[in-house]
Amino acid sequence: MKRRKAARAKRDLGAMLEQMDSELIWVTEGGKRKRLPKIEVEFKKRFANALKGDLKAVALILRTARQYGLRDPNVAHLVRFKKAN
C-alpha cells in the first residue's frame, strides 16, 4: 500500500515576493557598507542604467514614476505608456 505524501501548505506568492524584496542585503555605496532592501538596490541599478542610456531602464523608471504620481513633465513625453488594464 502506498503512503500518501503530506499536503504542502499553500503559499501566497505575493507575500513571498514582498518578503524577498524587503530582505536586507549588504551593499557598498560611496565607500561605505550599508544594508538596504533588495528592491531599493534593484531600483537604484535600473536608475543608473537609465542615466547611461538604457532605454528599457528609462521606460521602466518613467512607467514606475507615472504609476506612483511622480512624473516630470519635462521627460514624460519621451516614452509612450501603455494603459494599465
Residue, then its C-alpha position, 0 to 999 in steps of 0.5 A: m500500500k502506498r503512503r500518501k505524501a503530506a499536503r504542502a501548505k499553500r503559499d501566497l506568492g505575493a507575500m513571498l515576493e514582498q518578503m524577498d524584496s524587503e530582505l536586507i542585503w549588504v551593499t557598498e555605496g560611496g565607500k561605505r557598507k550599508r544594508l538596504p532592501k533588495i528592491e531599493v538596490e534593484f531600483k537604484k541599478r535600473f536608475a543608473n542604467a537609465l542615466k547611461g542610456d538604457l532605454k528599457a531602464v528609462a521606460l521602466i523608471l518613467r512607467t514606475a514614476r507615472q504609476y506612483g504620481l511622480r512624473d516630470p513633465n519635462v521627460a514624460h513625453l519621451v516614452r509612450f505608456k501603455k494603459a494599465n488594464 
